[in-house]
Amino acid sequence: MTVAEIKLALMTLSTSELTDVIDAAEDIRQKQLTVGQDVFVVQKIKRTAGVIVKINTKKAHVEMRGSTYVVPLVMIEAA
């Protein structure tokens, strides 16, 4: 299935079905993060490089600039 086909299929879903799809996609993205992985912490106007030290349910501990920060998983993307 191509991205274009997926987009067309998403247009036919109800709001609750879209919410389920979004939740599933977020779960998949979060499961791809691992301890020791190089990542970027994405803010509105900048991306800061770091390394994941620990992963919790909704947040991860990321070492950046010599300090460790607790960052929501939705703000982390793989480097």
SERO-4910 file (N, C-alpha, C, O; in steps of 0.05 Angstrom, whole numbers):
BEGIN
 pado doro    nc1    nc2    nc3   cac1   cac2   cac3    cc1    cc2    cc3    oc1    oc2    oc3
  Met    A     17    -24      0      0      0      0     18     25      0     37     26     16
  Thr    A     12     44    -17     28     68    -19     18     89      0     -4     86     11
  Val    A     34    110      5     26    131     22      0    145     12    -17    152     27
  Ala    A     -1    148    -15    -25    161    -27    -50    144    -21    -71    155    -15
  Glu    A    -47    118    -23    -70    100    -17    -78    102     12   -102    101     19
  Ile    A    -58    103     29    -64    106     58    -79    132     64    -98    132     79
  Lys    A    -70    154     51    -83    180     55   -112    179     46   -130    189     60
  Leu    A   -117    166     23   -145    164     14   -162    147     33   -185    154     38
  Ala    A   -150    125     43   -165    109     62   -171    124     88   -192    120    100
  Leu    A   -152    141     97   -157    156    121   -179    176    118   -193    183    138
  Met    A   -184    186     94   -205    205     89   -233    194     94   -252    208     99
  Thr    A   -235    167     93   -261    154     96   -267    147    125   -290    138    131
  Leu    A   -248    150    143   -252    142    171   -267    163    187   -267    187    181
  Ser    A   -281    153    208   -295    171    226   -274    183    246   -251    175    246
  Thr    A   -283    202    262   -265    215    281   -254    195    301   -230    196    307
  Ser    A   -271    177    311   -261    158    331   -242    138    318   -223    130    331
  Glu    A   -247    130    293   -228    112    280   -202    126    274   -181    113    277
  Leu    A   -202    152    267   -177    167    264   -161    168    289   -137    166    289
  Thr    A   -175    172    312   -162    173    338   -148    147    343   -125    147    353
  Asp    A   -161    125    337   -149     99    341   -124     95    324   -104     84    333
  Val    A   -125    104    299   -102    102    281    -79    119    291    -56    110    290
  Ile    A    -85    143    300    -64    161    311    -51    148    335    -26    149    338
  Asp    A    -67    137    353    -56    124    377    -38    101    370    -17     97    381
  Ala    A    -47     85    350    -31     62    342     -5     71    329     16     59    335
  Ala    A     -5     92    313     19    102    300     38    112    321     63    108    319
  Glu    A     28    126    341     45    137    363     58    114    379     81    115    386
  Asp    A     42     93    384     53     70    399     76     57    383     96     50    395
  Ile    A     72     54    357     93     42    340    118     60    341    141     49    343
  Arg    A    115     86    338    138    104    338    153    103    365    177    102    365
  Gln    A    138    102    387    151    101    413    166     75    418    186     75    431
  Lys    A    156     53    407    169     27    411    195     25    395    211      7    401
  Gln    A    199     42    376    223     42    360    246     56    374    269     54    366
  Leu    A    240     71    396    261     84    411    274     65    431    260     49    443
  Thr    A    300     66    433    314     48    452    335     64    468    344     85    460
  Val    A    342     53    491    362     65    508    389     65    493    396     45    481
  Gly    A    403     87    494    429     90    481    427    101    452    447    106    439
  Gln    A    402    105    443    398    114    416    403    144    414    395    159    432
  Asp    A    415    153    392    419    181    386    392    192    376    380    180    358
  Val    A    384    214    388    358    226    381    360    256    379    380    268    387
  Phe    A    339    269    369    336    298    370    311    304    387    291    291    384
  Val    A    314    323    405    291    334    420    281    358    404    296    377    401
  Val    A    257    356    395    246    376    377    229    396    392    209    388    406
  Gln    A    236    421    390    220    443    402    210    460    379    214    453    356
  Lys    A    196    481    385    183    498    364    204    507    343    199    504    319
  Ile    A    226    518    351    244    530    332    272    517    332    290    527    318
  Lys    A    276    495    347    302    483    347    301    453    352    281    443    363
  Arg    A    322    439    344    326    411    349    352    407    363    373    416    354
  Thr    A    352    394    386    376    390    402    383    360    402    366    343    408
  Ala    A    408    354    396    417    326    395    420    315    424    428    330    442
  Gly    A    415    290    428    418    277    454    419    247    451    417    236    429
  Val    A    421    234    474    422    205    475    402    196    497    401    207    519
  Ile    A    385    176    490    365    166    510    380    151    531    395    132    526
  Val    A    374    158    556    386    144    579    366    124    592    374    103    600
  Lys    A    340    132    592    320    115    604    293    122    591    288    145    583
  Ile    A    276    101    587    250    106    575    228     97    594    228     75    605
  Asn    A    210    116    600    186    110    616    162    108    597    165    108    573
  Thr    A    138    106    609    114    103    593    109    126    574    104    122    550
  Lys    A    111    151    584    104    174    568    128    193    565    127    211    548
  Lys    A    149    189    580    172    207    578    198    191    578    199    168    585
  Ala    A    219    204    569    246    191    569    266    210    581    263    235    580
  His    A    286    199    593    309    214    603    329    216    581    339    196    571
  Val    A    335    241    573    353    245    550    377    262    559    373    283    571
  Glu    A    401    252    553    425    267    560    432    286    537    437    278    515
  Met    A    431    312    544    437    333    524    455    354    538    451    362    561
  Arg    A    475    363    523    493    384    533    503    379    561    506    398    577
  Gly    A    510    354    567    522    348    593    503    345    616    511    340    638
  Ser    A    477    348    611    456    344    632    435    325    622    433    320    599
  Thr    A    420    314    641    398    296    634    372    310    639    367    322    659
  Tyr    A    354    308    618    328    321    619    307    300    615    311    280    601
  Val    A    283    304    628    260    287    624    243    300    602    234    323    605
  Val    A    240    285    580    227    296    556    203    279    548    206    254    548
  Pro    A    180    291    541    158    275    531    166    261    505    180    272    489
  Leu    A    157    236    502    164    220    479    155    233    452    167    229    432
  Val    A    134    249    453    124    261    429    143    283    419    141    291    395
  Met    A    162    292    435    182    312    427    208    299    417    226    314    410
  Ile    A    209    272    417    234    259    409    231    246    382    211    234    376
  Glu    A    251    250    365    252    236    340    280    224    336    300    235    346
  Ala    A    281    202    322    307    188    318    326    206    301    317    220    283
  Ala    A    351    204    308    372    220    293    379    206    268    396    215    253
***
